[in-house]
Amino acid sequence: MNKSGVMILSVVFFALVAGVWAQQKPALELLQSTPLPELHDGDFDHFAVDVAGGRLFSTAEENSKVLVFDLKTNKLIQTIGDLKAPHSMLYRADLKKLFVVDGDLGEIKIYETESYKPVGSIKLREGADASAYDPSTKYLYVVNGGKDAKLPNAYISVVDTTTAKTLAEIKVDSNDVEGMALEKSGPRIFVDIRGNNSIEVFDRTKRTLIATWPVAQEAKKPTAIGFDEDGHRLFVGTRDPGKLIVLNSDSGKVVSSLPAAAMVDDMAYDAQRKRLYFAGTLFIDVFHQSDADHYEQIGHIPTSFRAKTAILVPELNRLYLGVPHHEKQAAELRVYNVLP
């Protein structure tokens, strides 16, 4: 073989090595674990954060509690216990209030966050669970009703968090509805309809259905959702099987589909690094967005059984993961550093 041939082979070899190294380069680094020995068996649900006040809120759903952590020390500093099945939350820094969606109570409980005392509630149906917040209107969109309330339909209630009143609701033609994502530049709300294995798009101003995008051809039980509005891409996490499905958010066309961790509950899009963090049982999967249509898995980080709820806090360069108590597995909060 001549010198030019050897040089070409060398270049190809080092390019392949560099590619493998890039794929194996860690995306997350475990910094700290906070033990939570007071919790019994049972899942966590979603998180909320008060960056300016240095607090992280976590719903210990099956322990009927909201846990409050100090973001500097990652230590538990407060427990809110007058709940039954807390699911999702909203923290409004301007009001210094925490809004907690409780499925078994069928209401949103409101707490002021100096003393953590309850200061009001907003009645919904049983089965209240996922929510999405529009900061421009201060409206909170909350899924309630459906199968957990033994009703044939779920509803998305529109709640004014300033007046603490329900303004309207959207009736959904399914009894199993999960995550939602809001468009900032327009009126659309994208909704995981797990009962129909589809994404439904509603006009949240007119409260009407605009489009239905089936995903069953790729996978079933869409549960988690994320949105790259600038790139016009909607990210859907499914459970049957575990997959990341990427859709064009203008047309609903599937542009990519990749295997992912099972039992996903939370997914976050990192616009700065062009990454997706996909929290499922036993693993966090990290995907890199090369461009709007191309994605690759760059991390498969072992975690724990049913550790499927997480939140990305870009301001702190941190990802927080709830690990539930399960038999010999102790409950804890894990804190990861997001690596370049």
N, C-alpha and C positions, 0 to 999 in steps of 0.2 A: 504493500500500500504506500502511495506517495505521501509526501509531507502534507499536502493540502487535504487529502483524505483523512489523515490522522487528526488534523486540526479541526475538521468538520465534526468528526466523531467525538472529539474532546468537548467541543462546544455543546453538542447535543447532550452528552453525558452530564456535564455540569448544569445545564438547563433543567434536566430531569431531576437531578439531586436538589437543585434549588426549589423546584416545584414541590417535591415531596417534603422538604424542610418547611416550606411555607404552609403546607397543609397541616403539618404536625406542630407548628408553632403555637404555644398555648394562647388561648383567647381570654381565659379567666384564671385568676390566681386566688385561692382561698386565703383570706386574711384572718378571719376570726370566727369562732362559733360560740354562741351564747346559749348555755344549757337552760332548759325550761322544765325543771323537774316537777313543777306543780301541775302540769298538764297530763290528763289521762289520754287513752287512745282516742283518736279522732282527727279528721283533716283540718288543715287551715283553709281559708279562702283568700280573698284579695287584700292588697296593701293600699295605703295612701301615705303621702309624705308631706311634712311641713319643713321645707328646706331652710327657710329663714329662722324658724324657731328651733331647728335641730332635732326634729322628732320624726319617728317612723311609727305608723299605725298598722297593726296586723289583726285580721279577724281570725280568732281561733274558733272556727265555726262550731265544731262539735263539742267544744268546751264552754260554749255560750259566753265568750269573753272577747273584748277588744284589748290587745296588748299594746302598750306604748313604750317605745325604745328611745334612748338618747343616741343620736347619730354620731356623737363624738366618741362615746365609750362603747356603744352598741349594747348597753345594759338595759334591762327591763326597769322602767321607772314608775309605771302606773298600770293598773288593771281596771277596766270598766266591766262590771259584772252583771248589770241588770238587763241582760239580753237573753235570747233563746237560740237563734241561729243567724248570727251576723254574717253577711256575705260581702257586699261591696261597700265602699266608703267614698266620701268627698270631704276634703278639708278646705274650707274657705278662709284664707289668711286674713282677708279684709274684715271678716266678721269674728275671726278667732273661734269658729265653730266647726264641729265635726258632725257630719251627717252619716249615719250608719243604717244601711238597708238590712232589715231583719226579716227573713223569710217566714219563720214560724209565727212571729207576731203580726206579720202582714202590715208593716209600717216602717217609716224612716224615723229613727230616734235621733234627736239633736242634742249635742252636748257643747257647753262652752268649755274651752280647753285650758283655762287657768286652774279651775278647781275640778274639772271633769264632771260637773254636775249636769243632769238633764235639764234642758230648758224648753223642750217642746217635742212634738211628734207630728208626723203627717201620715194619715191612714191610707193604706193601699190594700191590696188583696194578699192572702197568703201566697207563698211561692215567690215573694219579692226577692230578686237575686242580682243579676248583672245590671250595671248602670254605666252611663256615659254623660260627660259634662260639657256643656257649651259655655265657655267663659264670656262670650260676647253678650249673651242674654242672661247668664246666670241660671239657665234651666238645666235640670238634671233629668235625664231620660232613664226610666227604671222599668225593667221587665218584671211583671208580676202575673199572678193567676196561673193558668195552664195546669199541667198534670199534678204539680205539687199541691195545688189548691183543689184538685179533683174537678177541674173545669175543662170544657172542650177547647177553649181558646186561651191563649196568653194575650196580655196587653202590654203596651209600652206607655206608661204614664209620664206626662210632661209636668214636672214639678218646678215651680218658681222658688228657688232657695232663698231669695230675699224676703218674700212674704210668707214662706213656709206653707204654700197652698198648691194644690193640684189644679192645673189649668185645663188640661185636656188629656185624651188618651188615643192611642192607635190600636185598633183591634187587629190581631194577627191570626191568620188562618192556619194555626198550628197550636198544639198545647206544649211544645218543647222548644223554647227559644233560649239562646245563650248570649255570646258576646256581641258588642256593638262598637262601631267606629263612626265618628262624625267628620264630615267635610267642613273645613274652615272657610274655603273660598266660595261655597255654595250651600244649598239647603239640604243636601242628601245625608241620610243616615244609613249605614250598611249594617245588616243584622244577620247573625248566624241563626238559621232556622234548622235546628237539629232534627226536628220532627219530619221535615220535608227534604233533608239533605240538600239544602240550597242556601244561597245568600239572597235576601230580599232587600231591595233598595227603596226607601221611602223618602218622600219630600217632607221634611220635618216642619215646614211652614204650613203647607196645605194639609199635612198629615194623611197623605195618600200614597198608595203603592205605585212605584214607577216601573220597577223591573224585578224579575225573578231569574237568578242565575244558578242552575243546577250544578252540583259538584259530585254527584253520586258516581259519575263515570270515572272519577279519580279515587274517591274515598267517601266514607259516610261519617256521620256524627260530627259536623263542623262545630267546634266549641270555642276556640280562641281566634282572635282577629287582630290585625294590625294594618297600618295604612301609611304608605309613602305617597303623600298627596302631590308633592312636586314631581315625582316620577310616574304618577298615574298608575300605581300598583297597590293592589289589595292583597294582604297576606292572610291565609286561612289555615288554622291548625285543626286537623281532624283526629278522630280516635279509632276509626274502624276502616283501615288500619291507621297507625300514626303516620301522618304525612304533613308536609308543608306544601300548600297549593298557592300559586301566585296567579292572580287574575288582573287583567287590564281593567282598571276602575272606571273606564269610560264605556267599554263594550261588554264586560263580563267574560271575555274570552280567557281561557286558561292558557297561560304562557309558559308555566313551568310547574313541575310536581316532583317532590323529592321525599324519600323515606325519612321519618323523623321519630323522635321518642314517643312512646306510648302514653296515653292518658293525659295529654296536654291540658292545662287549665289556663296558663298565662303565656303570652308571647309579647315581646317588645321589639320595636324597630329602632335601631340606633342610626339616626340620620348622619351623624358625624363620621362614623366608621363604616357606614353602609353594611350593617350587620343586623341579623335577627337572632334574638335569644329565645329559645323554645324550651319551656320548662315542662317536663313530663316525669312520670315515675321512673326512678333510678338514674335518669340522665338529664342534663341540660345540653341540648344541641345548639351549636352556633353556626349560622350560615352567613356566607359573604355574598354580597350583591355586586357582581362584576359590572353589570349594567342592568337596565330595566328587565331584560329577558333572560339573564343568565345568573345562576346561583350555585354555590358549592358549599358543602359542609366542611367547616374548618375546625370544629370542636365537638367532642362527644365526651362530656365531663361526667364521670360517675357521681351520683348524689345518694339518694336514699329512697326507700319504698314510699310511694305516694307524695314525694316532695315535688309537687307540681304547681305550686303557686310562687310567683317571684315578681319583683319590680326592679326596673332599671331606673337609676337616678343619675342622669347624665351630668348634672351639676357637681356631683361628688365623685364621678367616675366609679360608681359602685353598682353591683347587682346584689339584691337581698333575696334569700330563699327561705321559705318556711319548711322545716322538716317536722312532720307530725310524730307523735308518740305512737308506736305500733309494737305490741308485744315487747320484745327485748330492745327495740329501737327507741332511744330517748328523743324527746322533742327538743328542738333547738332552732335558733336563727343563725343562718350562715351568711357571712358577708364576703363577697368576692370583689377583688380589684379587676376592673376591665382593662386588659392589656392592649397596647397599640397594635 
